[in-house]
């Protein structure tokens, strides 16, 4: 049977998480199971992740498959996974995360009818330290799943669909993604920003699914989003920013150049804003990375005057926060929430895209 949905799971040192994650792909409806494949991409893992995955392959050989490769990082594993998928659509799920099985069943029903380059869905955070789920929803639960949106229309409803255009919310039409022949940067972290941005710039048909599918595990000090790890990996931020900026000349060749540039500018400027937050706010030593950020800003100005104009005010604000020694906790709990709510109230994101 032809596969409808392929799941790509980049896997490295995930032995203690993988059994839970893979078990959420097992559905009582055999017909739905037959329409899905789960590709566990072994990125040269030194632990027993492959042995855990093999148990699922042995029991459900028509659904679960293992792809072995040398270690090359998360982006490399996605690149190899995409080369091997056979489904009409595919989605990436990290090996320490999982899905909500009933939502997966509903997604497969939806994809039977879908005619999209990109599908955006809600997701859920699960904080392991607080044992608490937080919904990261798009639009509302009465969304019309049959409607096709353009990129420009998506940008006009940005605050409502923001969560869907993250790594955890985005799902691609396989042919659409492959036709671009875009390879994610390998050997680094944070390339998921490329994955959820650059291919989507060429989307002409976008559909929305309000139901929460992906469960994103947070609160682990070993994660790439942990502050200490982010500070160690500032050069990874630099490489991803460079990759995003290199794509700018291609935007005018996209089917919807205006929508593509707005989307690219919004996503890229937000990632650069995250970089400012890490280097200038999360660092306990507020002086340590000031010159590093200055140099990166000069690089942005040289490579893309347009993007520099998008982020220059952010840079000024984060520099001021740095100088008054604002804590990351205060920024996240107070200021960023206030700013986000202000934008929603005044619909600033519908007027300003950077």
C-alpha positions in Angstrom: 0.0 0.0 0.0 1.2 3.5 -0.8 2.1 5.5 2.3 0.2 8.7 3.1 2.4 10.0 6.0 6.0 9.5 6.8 7.5 10.3 10.2 11.2 11.0 10.3 12.8 10.6 13.8 16.5 11.7 14.0 17.9 9.5 16.7 21.0 10.0 18.9 21.4 9.0 22.5 17.6 8.6 22.9 17.5 5.1 24.4 15.6 6.2 27.5 13.0 8.2 25.5 12.5 6.2 22.3 10.2 3.5 23.6 7.6 6.0 24.8 7.8 8.0 21.6 7.5 5.1 19.2 4.6 3.5 21.1 2.5 6.6 20.4 2.5 5.8 16.7 0.7 2.5 17.3 -2.9 2.8 16.4 -5.7 0.3 16.9 -6.9 1.0 13.3 -4.7 -1.2 11.1 -5.8 0.6 8.0 -4.4 3.8 9.4 -1.2 2.1 10.5 -0.7 0.8 7.0 -0.9 4.3 5.6 2.0 5.5 7.8 5.7 4.8 8.0 8.0 5.7 10.9 11.7 6.1 9.9 14.1 6.0 12.8 17.2 7.6 11.5 20.2 6.2 13.5 22.7 9.1 13.5 25.5 6.9 14.6 24.2 6.7 18.2 26.5 5.0 20.7 23.7 3.9 23.0 21.0 1.2 22.7 18.5 3.3 20.7 18.7 1.0 17.7 17.9 -2.1 19.9 14.8 -0.2 21.3 13.7 0.7 17.7 14.3 -2.9 16.5 11.6 -4.2 18.8 9.1 -2.0 16.9 10.5 -3.0 13.5 10.1 -6.7 14.5 6.5 -6.3 15.6 5.3 -3.8 12.9 7.7 -4.3 9.9 5.3 -2.5 7.5 5.3 0.6 9.6 8.7 1.0 11.4 12.0 1.1 9.6 15.6 1.9 10.8 18.0 3.9 8.6 21.6 3.7 9.7 24.1 6.5 9.0 27.3 7.9 10.3 27.0 10.7 12.9 26.4 14.0 11.2 24.0 15.8 13.5 20.2 16.5 13.6 20.1 18.3 10.2 22.1 15.5 8.6 19.6 12.9 10.0 16.7 14.9 8.6 18.3 15.2 5.2 18.9 11.4 5.0 15.4 10.8 6.4 13.7 12.9 3.7 15.7 11.1 1.0 14.1 7.8 2.2 10.5 8.7 2.9 7.8 7.2 0.7 4.7 9.0 2.0 2.9 11.8 0.2 3.5 14.0 3.3 6.2 13.8 6.0 6.8 15.3 9.5 9.9 15.3 11.7 9.6 14.3 15.4 12.5 14.4 17.7 13.4 11.1 19.5 12.7 12.5 23.0 9.3 13.7 22.0 6.0 12.0 21.0 2.6 12.4 19.5 -0.9 12.3 20.7 -2.2 9.1 19.1 -5.8 10.2 18.6 -4.6 13.4 17.0 -2.4 11.3 14.7 -5.4 9.3 13.6 -7.3 12.5 12.9 -4.3 13.9 11.0 -4.2 10.8 8.7 -7.9 11.3 8.0 -7.2 14.9 7.1 -4.3 14.1 4.9 -6.4 11.8 2.8 -8.2 15.0 1.6 -5.4 17.5 1.9 -4.1 19.4 -1.1 -1.3 21.4 0.5 2.4 22.2 0.2 2.5 22.9 3.9 0.2 21.9 6.8 0.4 23.8 10.1 -1.0 22.3 13.3 -1.1 23.1 17.0 1.2 21.3 19.4 1.8 20.9 23.2 4.7 21.6 25.5 5.3 19.1 28.3 7.5 20.5 31.1 9.2 17.5 32.7 10.2 19.4 35.9 6.6 20.7 36.5 4.8 17.7 34.9 2.6 20.2 33.1 1.2 20.4 29.6 0.9 23.8 27.8 -1.1 24.1 24.6 0.6 25.9 21.7 -2.4 26.3 19.6 -3.0 27.9 16.2 -6.2 29.9 15.4 -9.2 28.2 17.1 -10.7 24.8 17.1 -13.4 25.9 14.6 -10.8 26.4 11.8 -11.8 25.4 8.3 -9.5 22.5 7.5 -10.5 22.5 3.9 -9.5 26.1 3.2 -6.3 26.8 1.3 -4.3 29.8 2.5 -1.5 31.7 0.7 1.7 32.8 2.5 0.4 36.4 2.4 -2.8 35.4 4.1 -0.8 33.5 6.7 1.2 36.6 7.4 -2.0 38.6 7.8 -3.0 36.2 10.7 0.5 35.9 12.2 -0.3 36.0 15.9 -2.9 33.2 15.4 -0.7 30.8 13.4 2.7 31.6 15.0 3.0 28.2 16.8 2.2 26.3 13.6 5.2 27.6 11.7 7.6 26.2 14.3 9.4 22.9 13.9 6.9 21.2 16.0 3.9 22.5 14.1 4.9 22.2 10.4 4.3 19.2 8.1 5.4 19.2 4.5 4.2 17.7 1.2 7.1 15.4 0.3 7.2 16.3 -3.4 7.0 20.0 -2.7 9.9 19.7 -0.2 12.1 17.5 -2.4 11.6 19.6 -5.5 13.5 22.4 -3.8 16.5 20.2 -3.2 17.4 22.2 -0.1 19.8 20.6 2.3 19.8 21.6 5.9 23.1 22.7 7.5 24.8 19.7 9.0 26.8 19.2 12.2 25.1 22.0 14.1 22.1 22.7 16.4 19.2 25.1 15.6 19.0 24.1 12.0 15.4 23.4 12.7 14.9 27.1 12.1 16.0 26.5 8.5 13.8 23.5 8.2 10.6 25.4 9.3 11.4 28.5 7.3 13.3 28.2 4.0 11.3 25.4 2.2 8.0 27.0 3.3 8.9 30.2 1.5 7.8 28.6 -1.7 4.5 27.3 -0.4 1.4 28.3 -2.5 -1.1 26.1 -0.7 -1.2 26.0 3.2 -3.8 24.3 5.3 -4.4 24.5 9.0 -5.2 21.9 11.6 -6.1 23.3 15.0 -5.7 19.9 16.8 -2.6 19.3 18.9 -0.4 16.6 17.4 3.2 17.0 18.6 4.2 16.8 22.2 7.4 18.8 22.8 9.3 17.8 25.9 10.9 20.8 27.7 12.6 21.5 31.0 15.7 19.2 30.4 19.0 20.9 31.2 20.6 18.7 28.5 18.4 20.1 25.7 19.8 22.4 23.1 17.5 25.1 24.3 18.9 25.1 27.8 20.7 28.4 28.5 24.1 27.0 29.2 24.1 24.9 26.1 22.9 27.8 24.0 25.7 30.0 25.2 28.2 27.3 24.3 26.7 27.0 20.8 26.6 30.7 19.8 28.7 29.8 16.7 25.8 27.5 15.7 23.5 30.5 15.9 25.9 32.3 13.6 25.9 29.5 11.0 22.1 29.3 10.9 21.7 33.1 10.6 24.2 33.0 7.7 22.2 30.2 6.0 18.9 32.2 6.4 20.5 35.3 5.0 21.9 33.5 2.0 18.4 32.6 1.0 17.3 36.2 0.6 18.1 36.5 -3.2 15.9 33.5 -3.9 12.8 35.1 -2.4 12.0 37.0 -5.6 11.9 33.7 -7.4 9.3 32.2 -5.1 5.7 31.8 -6.4 4.5 34.5 -4.0 7.5 36.9 -3.6 5.7 39.3 -1.3 4.4 36.6 1.0 7.8 34.8 0.9 9.7 37.9 1.9 7.4 38.7 4.7 7.5 35.2 6.0 11.3 34.9 5.7 11.8 38.3 7.3 9.6 37.5 10.2 11.1 34.1 10.9 14.7 35.2 10.4 14.3 38.3 12.5 12.7 36.3 15.3 15.6 33.9 15.3 18.1 36.8 15.4 16.1 38.2 18.3 16.5 34.8 20.1 20.2 35.0 19.5 20.3 38.5 21.1 18.4 37.1 24.1 20.8 34.2 24.5 24.0 36.3 24.2 22.9 39.4 26.0 20.3 38.3 28.5 20.9 34.7 29.3 24.6 35.1 29.9 25.4 35.6 33.6 28.4 37.7 32.5 26.6 40.6 30.8 29.8 41.9 29.2 31.2 38.7 27.9 29.4 38.5 24.5 28.8 42.2 23.7 31.6 42.3 21.2 30.6 38.9 19.7 27.1 40.3 19.1 28.5 43.5 17.7 30.5 41.6 15.1 27.5 39.4 14.2 25.4 42.6 13.7 28.1 44.0 11.4 27.9 40.8 9.4 24.1 41.0 9.2 24.4 44.6 7.9 26.9 43.5 5.3 25.1 40.5 4.1 21.5 41.9 4.2 20.9 45.6 4.7 17.2 44.7 4.6 17.4 42.3 7.5 19.7 44.7 9.4 16.9 47.3 9.2 14.5 44.7 10.5 16.5 43.9 13.6 18.4 47.1 14.5 15.8 48.2 17.0 15.7 44.8 18.6 19.4 45.0 19.0 19.2 48.4 20.6 16.5 47.1 23.1 18.4 44.0 24.0 21.6 46.0 24.4 19.8 48.3 26.8 18.4 45.2 28.7 22.0 43.9 28.9 23.3 47.1 30.3 20.7 47.3 33.1 21.4 43.6 33.8 17.8 42.4 33.1 17.5 38.7 34.1 16.4 36.1 31.7 13.6 35.1 34.1 12.2 38.6 34.2 12.4 38.9 30.5 10.5 35.7 29.9 7.9 36.0 32.6 7.2 39.7 32.3 8.4 41.6 29.4 8.1 39.2 26.5 4.6 38.2 27.6 3.6 41.8 27.8 5.0 42.5 24.4 3.3 39.5 22.8 -0.1 40.4 24.3 0.3 44.1 23.2 0.9 42.9 19.7 -2.1 40.7 19.7 -4.3 43.5 21.1 -3.2 46.1 18.6 -2.5 43.6 15.8 0.9 45.1 15.4 2.1 41.9 13.7 -0.3 42.5 10.9 1.3 45.9 10.2 4.9 45.2 10.9 6.6 42.0 9.8 9.9 42.3 11.5 
